């Protein structure tokens, strides 16, 4: 069987696919997520998509585990005909050392020049696998292997909002001031937290970073990201 | 009616039953830690059970009223006073202009209290809820805990006749749990021990999660999982072997194996266990 479905608490189920982090497995989660989102009045209350799984919350008076199982099979069997839209979000990042406290370490660790780091970090189209940990925290896939850097051995107690970091094979933006152990290479001035529903980046979106100056950074401070339809 | 905070107490926030529409964006449930007590307070006043109230943690706020209205206080068993006269918990209390609500005593049992106000609290809905998520500065009064001099407004609303029952806060409760998604990855000894040991709640406990003292589980052989959706009540076991129970403000996703989940009916009781107090878990179907 392609997926596993198990009860999780009394009004939710966990649907999981193959245990791997890949765009291929993630696409199935996305088909299912979009499929459930489009179902009108089937007792589905909310969804938490992740790398290879989806939690589906349901209204127990209307829906149950076997009902969700059937819906899952139907959605997946029709997924080939479901056209998923792809949105792109460009996140401006100032890679100045005043924000990127660890940029020298990352350069030395990977034997790179600043120029090379900028190219390698701003070239990929990163896939948003999921959003979690805190509001607006993006789990991105696609970091260039030459940028992989281990986490700090002692995490910082305070990381400024907007910090852009690298941890092993991951890169991302801290949307809030939090403690954290990622190597900081820059700062994104945009507001990624959940106060403005319409600006929220979604799982399945494509993120691109673009390098900006300190002056541009201060001009963009607090603005919300824009999602543009790619295909 | 408007009310003014004279003294904010400890972690006093606006909470209702929480929000569920933002999970896919990393926005947690939030909402009252003891929803049963919140619902009960609202039902005493004839409010809809979804209305928000002031939640406090162990130390209650002092409040001045600048108009006439009604309040009800539920949850943790402190001693409320109105103009220094003791007033009962769990009853409808009429307040008049210039009255002052203060609390006495300390909590023998329980942690969270609710000051419910008759009517609708004038707080904007964020993702369908008035609940405060302090960590993300989302919802409630300016996204934060209440401070001295803050003013809240209550406006009239359609009354509801739904009756709710009181949560009786128990001394050494038995909390029922269901199998979590990774239940079968844990050794049988862990499954057995979790329902045999008498636990205490760690002092290192807040609206995000409760740590459990005096147990160290062996944990799964397979280690951490690929991060996946989580919900309040979930019992996670990190590699330290010390279980963490996720609560209202916990992140919507996590990567630790989930051995079990507290049933909805017992989560309010669990949240009212004082740090240092004991309880047990019991597997159920």
Interface residues (C-beta under 8 A of the other chain):
Chain A: X6 X7 X8 X9 X10 X11 X12 X14 X16 X19 X20 X21 X33 X45 X46 X47 X48 X49 X50 X51 X52 X53 X54 X55 X57 X130 X131 X132 X133 X134 X135 X136 X137 X139 X176 X193 X194 X195 X197 X200 X201 X202 X203
Chain B: X20 X21 X22 X23 X24 X25 X26 X27 X28 X126 X127 X133 X135 X136 X137 X138 X178 X180 X181 X226 X227 X228 X229 X230 X231 X233 X234 X251 X252 X253 X254 X261 X263 X264
